[in-house]
Amino acid sequence: MNLDSKYYGLHTRIQLKELGNNHIGIVKLIKSRIIRKDAQKIIEIAKTIQQVEPKYKVSLICTSNICSKSLALLDEYNIDVQIKENV
C-alpha cells in the first residue's frame, strides 16, 4: 500500500495512514471543529483515492471535534470516522 499522497494525485500536506489490508485512513488531527465544508473536501479526497485504487476502503481519522452534519455526510459516502483523542 502506497501512503504517498502524490501517488494518488493529492496535495503533499494530506497525511495518509494504513489501517489494514485495502483500508486507508485520511488523518485530519486539528484543534478546530470539522464542519460540513471540511467533510465535503474529505469526500473529494476519498473519491480521488478510490479512482486510483478502487478496492480501497477509506476512513477519516480525526479528533472528536466534528459536527453531526459532517458525520452524517461522511456516512452517506461510506466513510468511517475513527476518533483519536490524543492530539
Residue pairs with C-beta under 8 A, 6 or more apart in sequence:
1 18
1 22
1 24
2 8
3 16
3 17
3 18
3 24
4 16
5 11
5 12
5 13
5 14
5 15
5 16
6 12
7 52
8 16
8 48
8 49
8 52
8 53
9 48
9 52
10 45
10 48
10 49
14 26
14 45
15 26
15 27
15 28
16 24
16 25
16 26
16 27
16 49
17 24
17 25
17 27
17 61
18 24
18 25
19 25
19 59
19 82
22 53
22 55
22 56
22 57
23 56
23 57
23 59
24 49
24 53
24 56
24 57
24 58
24 59
25 58
25 59
25 60
25 61
25 82
26 42
26 45
26 46
26 58
26 59
26 60
26 61
27 61
27 62
28 34
28 38
28 42
28 60
28 61
28 62
29 61
29 62
29 63
29 84
29 87
30 62
30 63
30 65
31 63
31 65
31 87
32 65
33 65
33 66
33 67
34 62
34 65
34 66
34 67
34 70
35 67
35 69
35 70
36 67
36 69
36 70
36 73
38 70
39 66
39 69
39 70
39 73
39 74
40 73
42 60
42 74
42 79
43 73
43 74
43 77
43 79
45 58
46 58
46 77
46 79
49 56
49 58
50 56
50 58
57 78
57 80
58 79
59 79
59 80
59 81
59 82
60 74
60 79
60 80
60 81
60 82
61 82
61 84
62 81
62 82
62 83
62 84
63 83
63 84
63 85
63 87
64 83
64 85
66 81
71 81
74 80
74 81
